[in-house]
Amino acid sequence: MSGQPTGGSGIDNANSVKQTNDNGYIVAGYSSSSDGDVGSNNGGYDFWLVKLTSAGVLDWEANFGGNENDFPNSVQQTNDGGYIIAGGSQSSDGDVGGNNGSYDMWIVKLSATGILEWETNLGGSSWDTANSIVQTSDGGYILGGGSSSTDGDVGGNNGESDFWIVKLTASGTIDWETNFGGSYEETAYSIQQTLDGGYIVAGTSSSSDGDVGGNYGSYDYWIVKISVTGTLEWEKNLGGSNDDEPNTIKQTADGSYIVGGYSLSSDYDVPSNYHDYSSNPTFDYWIVKIGPNGDIQE
């Protein structure tokens, strides 16, 4: 099976892959299939988890969801050898214990062999989703995503959608939650625990008010550093006059941060673009190294 497509006769797509401690791989995606490599389907799109060996051979697969659409965006192997998966869910049946309205964050904890250990849905009456999850040093989990809710599990909203950051205990209960943003759209796409125990978050922003210090035009990279308890320590917007969107952020060994994503801009923080936006609006990779306080490093 090595090097061959994996899936069934419906739509199957991978959103996140990580290497596992046995040198294999765990893949989280969504599927509407119930044949081929896909064992079953609960309705609409399900979370579909695929464990591969180091050679790319299917070890096991499992699907989770309800009657509506369920999309996973992030997977990580946990300290006990199992897996934590986070995304969004419209369902309130099947494997999904409830729904607060529209899409909720849906978090699923699996054993090392893909057995469901616990699940939880978080959100309010509007749209809420998780785009990134990592296990924290205390054995719990930190989630980064977006929310346009102002009720349920969501403590507030600055306008349209905000970064929504949720800290969970090891058993999936809310430890704390907080939202950051301005009067327009913000969504977090990547979160990581930092060396000081706090968190670094990268996403997009179109605001220039509230928690957001500025905007160059359209969507900017928006980087937010928060403390271990979720307090805003600093924020920085990076970009140009067109769309700029980060997909991932990591802390480097020197205490700085590396951010990766794409850009349509060729001005302000973006020195150039290989395409003329007016005649050929095409994205470039945009990789940025920023210092411990968010300033671009030369």
Phi and psi in degrees as GROMACS dihedral restraints (atoms count N, CA, C in turn):
[ dihedral_restraints ]
;  ai    aj    ak    al  type     phi  dphi    fc
    3     4     5     6     1   -56.5    20    10
    4     5     6     7     1   129.6    20    10
    6     7     8     9     1    81.2    20    10
    7     8     9    10     1     2.5    20    10
    9    10    11    12     1  -102.2    20    10
   10    11    12    13     1   153.4    20    10
   12    13    14    15     1   -61.5    20    10
   13    14    15    16     1   150.3    20    10
   15    16    17    18     1  -121.7    20    10
   16    17    18    19     1   129.9    20    10
   18    19    20    21     1   156.9    20    10
   19    20    21    22     1  -161.5    20    10
   21    22    23    24     1  -134.1    20    10
   22    23    24    25     1  -155.5    20    10
   24    25    26    27     1   -84.4    20    10
   25    26    27    28     1    -8.7    20    10
   27    28    29    30     1   -92.7    20    10
   28    29    30    31     1  -154.6    20    10
   30    31    32    33     1   -94.8    20    10
   31    32    33    34     1   126.7    20    10
   33    34    35    36     1  -133.3    20    10
   34    35    36    37     1   128.8    20    10
   36    37    38    39     1  -144.2    20    10
   37    38    39    40     1   137.9    20    10
   39    40    41    42     1   -95.6    20    10
   40    41    42    43     1   132.0    20    10
   42    43    44    45     1  -110.4    20    10
   43    44    45    46     1   -24.3    20    10
   45    46    47    48     1  -152.6    20    10
   46    47    48    49     1   137.8    20    10
   48    49    50    51     1  -139.5    20    10
   49    50    51    52     1   139.3    20    10
   51    52    53    54     1  -137.7    20    10
   52    53    54    55     1   146.5    20    10
   54    55    56    57     1   -75.2    20    10
   55    56    57    58     1   143.4    20    10
   57    58    59    60     1  -102.8    20    10
   58    59    60    61     1   169.6    20    10
   60    61    62    63     1   -71.7    20    10
   61    62    63    64     1    -8.2    20    10
   63    64    65    66     1   -98.4    20    10
   64    65    66    67     1    13.0    20    10
   66    67    68    69     1    71.6    20    10
   67    68    69    70     1    10.0    20    10
   69    70    71    72     1   -87.8    20    10
   70    71    72    73     1  -155.3    20    10
   72    73    74    75     1  -145.2    20    10
   73    74    75    76     1   145.0    20    10
   75    76    77    78     1  -113.9    20    10
   76    77    78    79     1   130.5    20    10
   78    79    80    81     1  -120.8    20    10
   79    80    81    82     1   129.7    20    10
   81    82    83    84     1  -114.5    20    10
   82    83    84    85     1   128.0    20    10
   84    85    86    87     1  -153.7    20    10
   85    86    87    88     1  -165.4    20    10
   87    88    89    90     1  -125.5    20    10
   88    89    90    91     1   154.7    20    10
   90    91    92    93     1  -147.3    20    10
   91    92    93    94     1   142.2    20    10
   93    94    95    96     1  -109.8    20    10
   94    95    96    97     1     8.7    20    10
   96    97    98    99     1   -88.1    20    10
   97    98    99   100     1   162.1    20    10
   99   100   101   102     1  -143.3    20    10
  100   101   102   103     1    30.1    20    10
  102   103   104   105     1  -147.5    20    10
  103   104   105   106     1  -174.8    20    10
  105   106   107   108     1    63.7    20    10
  106   107   108   109     1  -125.5    20    10
  108   109   110   111     1   -82.6    20    10
  109   110   111   112     1    -8.2    20    10
  111   112   113   114     1   -96.2    20    10
  112   113   114   115     1   120.4    20    10
  114   115   116   117     1   -71.9    20    10
  115   116   117   118     1   -31.4    20    10
  117   118   119   120     1  -169.1    20    10
  118   119   120   121     1   176.4    20    10
  120   121   122   123     1  -150.0    20    10
  121   122   123   124     1   137.8    20    10
  123   124   125   126     1   -92.5    20    10
  124   125   126   127     1   -10.0    20    10
  126   127   128   129     1   129.3    20    10
  127   128   129   130     1   138.2    20    10
  129   130   131   132     1    60.6    20    10
  130   131   132   133     1  -140.5    20    10
  132   133   134   135     1   -97.4    20    10
  133   134   135   136     1   136.9    20    10
  135   136   137   138     1  -109.6    20    10
  136   137   138   139     1   156.4    20    10
  138   139   140   141     1   -57.6    20    10
  139   140   141   142     1   131.3    20    10
  141   142   143   144     1  -127.0    20    10
  142   143   144   145     1   118.7    20    10
  144   145   146   147     1  -107.5    20    10
  145   146   147   148     1   130.1    20    10
  147   148   149   150     1  -126.5    20    10
  148   149   150   151     1   124.1    20    10
  150   151   152   153     1  -103.0    20    10
  151   152   153   154     1   123.7    20    10
  153   154   155   156     1  -110.9    20    10
  154   155   156   157     1   151.7    20    10
  156   157   158   159     1   -75.3    20    10
  157   158   159   160     1   176.1    20    10
  159   160   161   162     1   -63.0    20    10
  160   161   162   163     1   -21.4    20    10
  162   163   164   165     1   -93.5    20    10
  163   164   165   166     1     2.1    20    10
  165   166   167   168     1    86.6    20    10
  166   167   168   169     1    13.2    20    10
  168   169   170   171     1   -86.3    20    10
  169   170   171   172     1   139.7    20    10
  171   172   173   174     1   -63.0    20    10
  172   173   174   175     1   121.1    20    10
  174   175   176   177     1   -92.1    20    10
  175   176   177   178     1   -55.4    20    10
  177   178   179   180     1  -155.9    20    10
  178   179   180   181     1   163.0    20    10
  180   181   182   183     1  -140.8    20    10
  181   182   183   184     1   154.5    20    10
  183   184   185   186     1  -155.5    20    10
  184   185   186   187     1   145.2    20    10
  186   187   188   189     1  -122.4    20    10
  187   188   189   190     1   147.7    20    10
  189   190   191   192     1  -140.9    20    10
  190   191   192   193     1   140.9    20    10
  192   193   194   195     1   161.4    20    10
  193   194   195   196     1  -166.9    20    10
  195   196   197   198     1  -132.2    20    10
  196   197   198   199     1  -156.9    20    10
  198   199   200   201     1   -71.0    20    10
  199   200   201   202     1   -25.3    20    10
  201   202   203   204     1   -97.8    20    10
  202   203   204   205     1  -160.4    20    10
  204   205   206   207     1   -90.7    20    10
  205   206   207   208     1   134.7    20    10
  207   208   209   210     1  -133.3    20    10
  208   209   210   211     1   120.9    20    10
  210   211   212   213     1  -123.1    20    10
  211   212   213   214     1   119.1    20    10
  213   214   215   216     1   -86.7    20    10
  214   215   216   217     1   143.7    20    10
  216   217   218   219     1  -119.8    20    10
  217   218   219   220     1   -16.6    20    10
  219   220   221   222     1  -152.2    20    10
  220   221   222   223     1   137.7    20    10
  222   223   224   225     1  -136.7    20    10
  223   224   225   226     1   146.3    20    10
  225   226   227   228     1  -148.4    20    10
  226   227   228   229     1   141.8    20    10
  228   229   230   231     1   -73.5    20    10
  229   230   231   232     1   140.0    20    10
  231   232   233   234     1   -98.4    20    10
  232   233   234   235     1   169.9    20    10
  234   235   236   237     1   -62.2    20    10
  235   236   237   238     1   -25.1    20    10
  237   238   239   240     1   -87.9    20    10
  238   239   240   241     1     5.4    20    10
  240   241   242   243     1    90.6    20    10
  241   242   243   244     1    -6.7    20    10
  243   244   245   246     1   -85.7    20    10
  244   245   246   247     1  -155.7    20    10
  246   247   248   249     1  -142.5    20    10
  247   248   249   250     1   145.4    20    10
  249   250   251   252     1  -118.8    20    10
  250   251   252   253     1   133.3    20    10
  252   253   254   255     1  -130.1    20    10
  253   254   255   256     1   139.2    20    10
  255   256   257   258     1  -135.9    20    10
  256   257   258   259     1   145.2    20    10
  258   259   260   261     1  -170.7    20    10
  259   260   261   262     1  -140.6    20    10
  261   262   263   264     1  -131.2    20    10
  262   263   264   265     1   149.2    20    10
  264   265   266   267     1  -141.7    20    10
  265   266   267   268     1   139.0    20    10
  267   268   269   270     1   -98.9    20    10
  268   269   270   271     1    -8.4    20    10
  270   271   272   273     1   -84.9    20    10
  271   272   273   274     1   162.1    20    10
  273   274   275   276     1  -142.2    20    10
  274   275   276   277     1    27.0    20    10
  276   277   278   279     1  -146.0    20    10
  277   278   279   280     1  -173.5    20    10
  279   280   281   282     1    63.4    20    10
  280   281   282   283     1  -125.0    20    10
  282   283   284   285     1   -82.3    20    10
  283   284   285   286     1    -9.1    20    10
  285   286   287   288     1   -94.2    20    10
  286   287   288   289     1   119.0    20    10
  288   289   290   291     1   -73.5    20    10
  289   290   291   292     1   -16.2    20    10
  291   292   293   294     1   179.3    20    10
  292   293   294   295     1   176.1    20    10
  294   295   296   297     1  -153.3    20    10
  295   296   297   298     1   135.1    20    10
  297   298   299   300     1   -91.7    20    10
  298   299   300   301     1    -9.1    20    10
  300   301   302   303     1   134.1    20    10
  301   302   303   304     1   135.1    20    10
  303   304   305   306     1    56.6    20    10
  304   305   306   307     1  -136.1    20    10
  306   307   308   309     1   -91.1    20    10
  307   308   309   310     1   137.2    20    10
  309   310   311   312     1  -110.9    20    10
  310   311   312   313     1   156.7    20    10
  312   313   314   315     1   -59.0    20    10
  313   314   315   316     1   134.6    20    10
  315   316   317   318     1  -127.9    20    10
  316   317   318   319     1   124.7    20    10
  318   319   320   321     1  -118.5    20    10
  319   320   321   322     1   131.3    20    10
  321   322   323   324     1  -125.7    20    10
  322   323   324   325     1   128.2    20    10
  324   325   326   327     1  -108.1    20    10
  325   326   327   328     1   126.5    20    10
  327   328   329   330     1  -115.6    20    10
  328   329   330   331     1   155.9    20    10
  330   331   332   333     1   -75.8    20    10
  331   332   333   334     1   178.2    20    10
  333   334   335   336     1   -64.1    20    10
  334   335   336   337     1   -20.9    20    10
  336   337   338   339     1  -106.1    20    10
  337   338   339   340     1    11.5    20    10
  339   340   341   342     1    89.4    20    10
  340   341   342   343     1    16.8    20    10
  342   343   344   345     1   -87.6    20    10
  343   344   345   346     1   134.8    20    10
  345   346   347   348     1   -67.1    20    10
  346   347   348   349     1   122.1    20    10
  348   349   350   351     1   -99.4    20    10
  349   350   351   352     1   -45.9    20    10
  351   352   353   354     1  -157.9    20    10
  352   353   354   355     1   161.1    20    10
  354   355   356   357     1  -144.3    20    10
  355   356   357   358     1   153.8    20    10
  357   358   359   360     1  -150.5    20    10
  358   359   360   361     1   143.5    20    10
  360   361   362   363     1  -114.3    20    10
  361   362   363   364     1   140.1    20    10
  363   364   365   366     1  -133.5    20    10
  364   365   366   367     1   138.2    20    10
  366   367   368   369     1   157.9    20    10
  367   368   369   370     1  -166.6    20    10
  369   370   371   372     1  -128.7    20    10
  370   371   372   373     1  -156.6    20    10
  372   373   374   375     1   -80.6    20    10
  373   374   375   376     1    -8.8    20    10
  375   376   377   378     1  -111.3    20    10
  376   377   378   379     1  -155.6    20    10
  378   379   380   381     1   -81.7    20    10
  379   380   381   382     1   129.9    20    10
  381   382   383   384     1  -144.0    20    10
  382   383   384   385     1   135.3    20    10
  384   385   386   387     1  -149.9    20    10
  385   386   387   388     1   154.2    20    10
  387   388   389   390     1  -105.4    20    10
  388   389   390   391     1   130.4    20    10
  390   391   392   393     1  -109.1    20    10
  391   392   393   394     1   -16.1    20    10
  393   394   395   396     1  -151.9    20    10
  394   395   396   397     1   136.9    20    10
  396   397   398   399     1  -140.3    20    10
  397   398   399   400     1   138.7    20    10
  399   400   401   402     1  -138.8    20    10
  400   401   402   403     1   149.6    20    10
  402   403   404   405     1   -77.1    20    10
  403   404   405   406     1   139.9    20    10
  405   406   407   408     1   -98.6    20    10
  406   407   408   409     1   170.0    20    10
  408   409   410   411     1   -64.7    20    10
  409   410   411   412     1   -20.2    20    10
  411   412   413   414     1   -91.6    20    10
  412   413   414   415     1     6.0    20    10
  414   415   416   417     1    89.3    20    10
  415   416   417   418     1    -6.0    20    10
  417   418   419   420     1   -85.5    20    10
  418   419   420   421     1  -155.7    20    10
  420   421   422   423     1  -142.6    20    10
  421   422   423   424     1   147.3    20    10
  423   424   425   426     1  -118.5    20    10
  424   425   426   427     1   134.5    20    10
  426   427   428   429     1  -119.3    20    10
  427   428   429   430     1   140.2    20    10
  429   430   431   432     1  -124.4    20    10
  430   431   432   433     1   134.3    20    10
  432   433   434   435     1  -165.9    20    10
  433   434   435   436     1  -146.4    20    10
  435   436   437   438     1  -137.4    20    10
  436   437   438   439     1   153.5    20    10
  438   439   440   441     1  -148.8    20    10
  439   440   441   442     1   139.9    20    10
  441   442   443   444     1  -116.2    20    10
  442   443   444   445     1    14.0    20    10
  444   445   446   447     1   -89.6    20    10
  445   446   447   448     1   161.8    20    10
  447   448   449   450     1  -134.0    20    10
  448   449   450   451     1    19.3    20    10
  450   451   452   453     1  -147.2    20    10
  451   452   453   454     1  -173.2    20    10
  453   454   455   456     1    65.2    20    10
  454   455   456   457     1  -125.7    20    10
  456   457   458   459     1   -83.0    20    10
  457   458   459   460     1    -7.1    20    10
  459   460   461   462     1   -95.6    20    10
  460   461   462   463     1   120.7    20    10
  462   463   464   465     1   -76.4    20    10
  463   464   465   466     1   -19.0    20    10
  465   466   467   468     1  -177.5    20    10
  466   467   468   469     1   175.6    20    10
  468   469   470   471     1  -155.5    20    10
  469   470   471   472     1   137.8    20    10
  471   472   473   474     1   -92.5    20    10
  472   473   474   475     1   -10.5    20    10
  474   475   476   477     1   139.8    20    10
  475   476   477   478     1   134.9    20    10
  477   478   479   480     1    51.4    20    10
  478   479   480   481     1  -116.5    20    10
  480   481   482   483     1  -115.7    20    10
  481   482   483   484     1   146.8    20    10
  483   484   485   486     1  -117.7    20    10
  484   485   486   487     1   161.0    20    10
  486   487   488   489     1   -56.4    20    10
  487   488   489   490     1   132.5    20    10
  489   490   491   492     1  -123.0    20    10
  490   491   492   493     1   117.0    20    10
  492   493   494   495     1  -112.4    20    10
  493   494   495   496     1   126.7    20    10
  495   496   497   498     1  -128.3    20    10
  496   497   498   499     1   127.7    20    10
  498   499   500   501     1  -102.3    20    10
  499   500   501   502     1   124.4    20    10
  501   502   503   504     1  -109.0    20    10
  502   503   504   505     1   152.8    20    10
  504   505   506   507     1   -75.1    20    10
  505   506   507   508     1   176.8    20    10
  507   508   509   510     1   -64.1    20    10
  508   509   510   511     1   -24.4    20    10
  510   511   512   513     1   -96.1    20    10
  511   512   513   514     1     2.9    20    10
  513   514   515   516     1    94.8    20    10
  514   515   516   517     1     7.7    20    10
  516   517   518   519     1   -86.9    20    10
  517   518   519   520     1   153.4    20    10
  519   520   521   522     1   -71.0    20    10
  520   521   522   523     1   125.7    20    10
  522   523   524   525     1   -87.3    20    10
  523   524   525   526     1   -52.7    20    10
  525   526   527   528     1  -157.9    20    10
  526   527   528   529     1   162.9    20    10
  528   529   530   531     1  -143.3    20    10
  529   530   531   532     1   152.7    20    10
  531   532   533   534     1  -155.2    20    10
  532   533   534   535     1   152.8    20    10
  534   535   536   537     1  -125.0    20    10
  535   536   537   538     1   147.8    20    10
  537   538   539   540     1  -135.3    20    10
  538   539   540   541     1   139.5    20    10
  540   541   542   543     1   165.9    20    10
  541   542   543   544     1  -168.7    20    10
  543   544   545   546     1  -129.8    20    10
  544   545   546   547     1  -154.4    20    10
  546   547   548   549     1   -80.9    20    10
  547   548   549   550     1    -8.9    20    10
  549   550   551   552     1  -113.5    20    10
  550   551   552   553     1  -142.1    20    10
  552   553   554   555     1  -100.4    20    10
  553   554   555   556     1   129.3    20    10
  555   556   557   558     1  -134.3    20    10
  556   557   558   559     1   136.6    20    10
  558   559   560   561     1  -141.5    20    10
  559   560   561   562     1   130.8    20    10
  561   562   563   564     1   -88.7    20    10
  562   563   564   565     1   135.4    20    10
  564   565   566   567     1  -115.2    20    10
  565   566   567   568     1   -20.1    20    10
  567   568   569   570     1  -149.0    20    10
  568   569   570   571     1   137.0    20    10
  570   571   572   573     1  -138.5    20    10
  571   572   573   574     1   146.3    20    10
  573   574   575   576     1  -147.4    20    10
  574   575   576   577     1   142.7    20    10
  576   577   578   579     1   -75.0    20    10
  577   578   579   580     1   140.1    20    10
  579   580   581   582     1   -99.5    20    10
  580   581   582   583     1   169.8    20    10
  582   583   584   585     1   -62.0    20    10
  583   584   585   586     1   -25.5    20    10
  585   586   587   588     1   -88.7    20    10
  586   587   588   589     1     5.9    20    10
  588   589   590   591     1    91.7    20    10
  589   590   591   592     1   -11.1    20    10
  591   592   593   594     1   -83.5    20    10
  592   593   594   595     1  -155.0    20    10
  594   595   596   597     1  -142.5    20    10
  595   596   597   598     1   145.7    20    10
  597   598   599   600     1  -115.8    20    10
  598   599   600   601     1   135.2    20    10
  600   601   602   603     1  -129.3    20    10
  601   602   603   604     1   136.7    20    10
  603   604   605   606     1  -125.3    20    10
  604   605   606   607     1   136.7    20    10
  606   607   608   609     1  -164.6    20    10
  607   608   609   610     1  -161.7    20    10
  609   610   611   612     1  -110.7    20    10
  610   611   612   613     1   151.9    20    10
  612   613   614   615     1  -142.6    20    10
  613   614   615   616     1   140.9    20    10
  615   616   617   618     1  -118.1    20    10
  616   617   618   619     1     9.7    20    10
  618   619   620   621     1   -96.2    20    10
  619   620   621   622     1   166.3    20    10
  621   622   623   624     1  -141.3    20    10
  622   623   624   625     1    29.8    20    10
  624   625   626   627     1  -145.7    20    10
  625   626   627   628     1  -174.0    20    10
  627   628   629   630     1    64.4    20    10
  628   629   630   631     1  -125.0    20    10
  630   631   632   633     1   -82.4    20    10
  631   632   633   634     1    -9.1    20    10
  633   634   635   636     1   -95.0    20    10
  634   635   636   637     1   121.5    20    10
  636   637   638   639     1   -75.1    20    10
  637   638   639   640     1   -18.4    20    10
  639   640   641   642     1  -178.5    20    10
  640   641   642   643     1   175.1    20    10
  642   643   644   645     1  -155.6    20    10
  643   644   645   646     1   134.9    20    10
  645   646   647   648     1   -90.4    20    10
  646   647   648   649     1   -12.9    20    10
  648   649   650   651     1   135.3    20    10
  649   650   651   652     1   137.3    20    10
  651   652   653   654     1    56.3    20    10
  652   653   654   655     1  -135.5    20    10
  654   655   656   657     1   -97.6    20    10
  655   656   657   658     1   133.0    20    10
  657   658   659   660     1  -107.5    20    10
  658   659   660   661     1   158.2    20    10
  660   661   662   663     1   -59.9    20    10
  661   662   663   664     1   132.6    20    10
  663   664   665   666     1  -126.1    20    10
  664   665   666   667     1   119.6    20    10
  666   667   668   669     1  -110.6    20    10
  667   668   669   670     1   128.0    20    10
  669   670   671   672     1  -126.0    20    10
  670   671   672   673     1   127.6    20    10
  672   673   674   675     1  -107.1    20    10
  673   674   675   676     1   126.3    20    10
  675   676   677   678     1  -125.6    20    10
  676   677   678   679     1   158.2    20    10
  678   679   680   681     1   -77.2    20    10
  679   680   681   682     1   177.7    20    10
  681   682   683   684     1   -63.2    20    10
  682   683   684   685     1   -22.8    20    10
  684   685   686   687     1  -102.8    20    10
  685   686   687   688     1     8.1    20    10
  687   688   689   690     1    92.6    20    10
  688   689   690   691     1    11.8    20    10
  690   691   692   693     1   -82.8    20    10
  691   692   693   694     1   136.3    20    10
  693   694   695   696     1   -66.5    20    10
  694   695   696   697     1   123.5    20    10
  696   697   698   699     1  -100.0    20    10
  697   698   699   700     1   -44.9    20    10
  699   700   701   702     1  -159.5    20    10
  700   701   702   703     1   162.1    20    10
  702   703   704   705     1  -142.6    20    10
  703   704   705   706     1   154.9    20    10
  705   706   707   708     1  -151.0    20    10
  706   707   708   709     1   131.4    20    10
  708   709   710   711     1  -106.1    20    10
  709   710   711   712     1   140.0    20    10
  711   712   713   714     1  -133.9    20    10
  712   713   714   715     1   138.3    20    10
  714   715   716   717     1   155.4    20    10
  715   716   717   718     1  -160.4    20    10
  717   718   719   720     1  -135.4    20    10
  718   719   720   721     1  -158.3    20    10
  720   721   722   723     1   -82.5    20    10
  721   722   723   724     1    -8.2    20    10
  723   724   725   726     1  -112.2    20    10
  724   725   726   727     1  -166.1    20    10
  726   727   728   729     1   -73.6    20    10
  727   728   729   730     1   131.8    20    10
  729   730   731   732     1  -136.0    20    10
  730   731   732   733     1   123.4    20    10
  732   733   734   735     1  -136.0    20    10
  733   734   735   736     1   120.6    20    10
  735   736   737   738     1   -86.1    20    10
  736   737   738   739     1   147.1    20    10
  738   739   740   741     1  -111.6    20    10
  739   740   741   742     1   -23.3    20    10
  741   742   743   744     1  -153.9    20    10
  742   743   744   745     1   149.2    20    10
  744   745   746   747     1  -139.7    20    10
  745   746   747   748     1   140.0    20    10
  747   748   749   750     1  -138.3    20    10
  748   749   750   751     1   145.3    20    10
  750   751   752   753     1   -82.2    20    10
  751   752   753   754     1   140.6    20    10
  753   754   755   756     1   -98.3    20    10
  754   755   756   757     1   168.9    20    10
  756   757   758   759     1   -62.2    20    10
  757   758   759   760     1   -25.2    20    10
  759   760   761   762     1   -88.5    20    10
  760   761   762   763     1     8.7    20    10
  762   763   764   765     1    86.5    20    10
  763   764   765   766     1     0.4    20    10
  765   766   767   768     1   -88.2    20    10
  766   767   768   769     1  -168.0    20    10
  768   769   770   771     1  -138.4    20    10
  769   770   771   772     1   145.1    20    10
  771   772   773   774     1  -116.7    20    10
  772   773   774   775     1   131.1    20    10
  774   775   776   777     1  -120.7    20    10
  775   776   777   778     1   133.2    20    10
  777   778   779   780     1  -125.2    20    10
  778   779   780   781     1   137.9    20    10
  780   781   782   783     1  -172.5    20    10
  781   782   783   784     1  -145.2    20    10
  783   784   785   786     1  -138.1    20    10
  784   785   786   787     1   160.9    20    10
  786   787   788   789     1  -145.6    20    10
  787   788   789   790     1   143.2    20    10
  789   790   791   792     1  -102.8    20    10
  790   791   792   793     1    -3.1    20    10
  792   793   794   795     1   -88.4    20    10
  793   794   795   796     1   165.2    20    10
  795   796   797   798     1  -147.4    20    10
  796   797   798   799     1    34.3    20    10
  798   799   800   801     1  -148.7    20    10
  799   800   801   802     1   177.1    20    10
  801   802   803   804     1    54.6    20    10
  802   803   804   805     1  -115.3    20    10
  804   805   806   807     1   -77.8    20    10
  805   806   807   808     1   -15.4    20    10
  807   808   809   810     1   -96.9    20    10
  808   809   810   811     1   110.2    20    10
  810   811   812   813     1   -68.6    20    10
  811   812   813   814     1   -28.3    20    10
  813   814   815   816     1  -164.8    20    10
  814   815   816   817     1   167.7    20    10
  816   817   818   819     1  -143.4    20    10
  817   818   819   820     1   139.6    20    10
  819   820   821   822     1   -76.0    20    10
  820   821   822   823     1    -2.0    20    10
  822   823   824   825     1  -129.8    20    10
  823   824   825   826     1   146.2    20    10
  825   826   827   828     1   -80.1    20    10
  826   827   828   829     1   113.1    20    10
  828   829   830   831     1   -57.0    20    10
  829   830   831   832     1   -38.7    20    10
  831   832   833   834     1   -66.1    20    10
  832   833   834   835     1   -31.1    20    10
  834   835   836   837     1  -109.6    20    10
  835   836   837   838     1   -22.0    20    10
  837   838   839   840     1  -151.4    20    10
  838   839   840   841     1    76.8    20    10
  840   841   842   843     1   -72.8    20    10
  841   842   843   844     1    87.9    20    10
  843   844   845   846     1  -121.6    20    10
  844   845   846   847     1   142.0    20    10
  846   847   848   849     1   -77.5    20    10
  847   848   849   850     1   144.7    20    10
  849   850   851   852     1  -108.6    20    10
  850   851   852   853     1   153.6    20    10
  852   853   854   855     1   -57.9    20    10
  853   854   855   856     1   141.7    20    10
  855   856   857   858     1  -134.6    20    10
  856   857   858   859     1   112.1    20    10
  858   859   860   861     1  -109.8    20    10
  859   860   861   862     1   127.2    20    10
  861   862   863   864     1  -127.6    20    10
  862   863   864   865     1   130.7    20    10
  864   865   866   867     1  -103.3    20    10
  865   866   867   868     1   122.8    20    10
  867   868   869   870     1  -120.0    20    10
  868   869   870   871     1   151.6    20    10
  870   871   872   873     1   -78.0    20    10
  871   872   873   874     1  -179.8    20    10
  873   874   875   876     1   -58.9    20    10
  874   875   876   877     1   -19.3    20    10
  876   877   878   879     1  -110.9    20    10
  877   878   879   880     1    11.1    20    10
  879   880   881   882     1    95.3    20    10
  880   881   882   883     1    -0.8    20    10
  882   883   884   885     1   -79.1    20    10
  883   884   885   886     1   139.6    20    10
  885   886   887   888     1   -63.4    20    10
  886   887   888   889     1   130.0    20    10
  888   889   890   891     1   -88.8    20    10
  889   890   891   892     1   135.1    20    10
